[in-house]
Amino acid sequence: MSDDLFTDQHDYLRVHFAEQNLYANYHYFWLRHHCPCCIHPTTKEHMLCPAQVSLEIKPQRIAATDAGLHLTWPDGHQSTFAIDWLYEHRYSRDEDLTQIAAQDLNRIEVQYEDCADELVSACHYYLRERGAILVRACPLDAEQLIARFTTRDFIIRGTHFGEIEDLKTDNTTNQNTDQLGYTNSAVDLHTDQPYIENPPRFQLLQCVEKADTGGESLIADARQAAYYLRDLDYHAFEVLSETPIVFHRQQQNFESKVTYPILSFNSGKFAQIRSSYFTYAPQHMAFDKMEQWYRAYQKFTRIVVESAHQFKFLLEPGDFVLYDNFTVLHGRTSFTGPRWMKGIYFDLAIE
């Protein structure tokens, strides 16, 4: 039996039911409580009280066998669950979760020559429908792109970095370069400038020079991930959408601090994500709320890094990616050698 049958989600187990094109999630404490062998041999009643099971319990090993899923617990106890039994006893038929295919780069990738005459219109469409567009082999430089975009509803948004940001390790053209983006370190998924009152709506990143090794770009659909979290764990969803978080950024010539929840909604519709792990200030909240927030944040983070919500690609010179900073997270892998990206922020003249 294939190990593709299950996914260890750290604090719960996801079981994939290929025939039904569904998956279901099971807490490890629930699985330990319902171990098939922990019943009385005659009465078939449970011998294990739920109060005896740690809510933090996790198996030391999980394996797919012909008999089903075999779990080995920290004390050496072993449980085997038949797949049919797990399907029959999934928590709620109303919460069946359809498998989401891994993101296909074709959903956002276009060749410049195929949309040269309607470049800005194509960008409008992809931003509205998919949150991002990846344009390959664009012959226009940053100044030319600004000229094209600012004639069609886009407004260039100057920030404390300037109007055009040179993202490279030896930057000498921009101020406030004391941040991860100007190093060769990996930068995990985040949104830009959540620490100001009105972050820029869109960012365009164009490759001038690619790295010798590494430097792949990452973007993730935060809107899709947020709705997925709502279906998976409504309490965690509420925590991230209702708990105000302090974002703080202090640089050589700049400082700003604001307070907002990670996820914001307007009349029930997803409006914005603010997320930047390197600008979270020390938070002040009730003791019991602190752990809830950390658990919710970690669960959401595990969702956004899944292949179903994330694109990974390498920008070649001339290529650019344009994404919605309110609905899409972005990042990059670490790299060696020179890597030079031009960054431009835009807002829309008419939302």
Summary of the structure (lengths in Angstrom):
residues: 351
radius of gyration: 23.6
end to end distance: 51.5
largest distance: 80.2
contacts: 997
relative contact order: 0.17
helix: 27%
strand: 34%
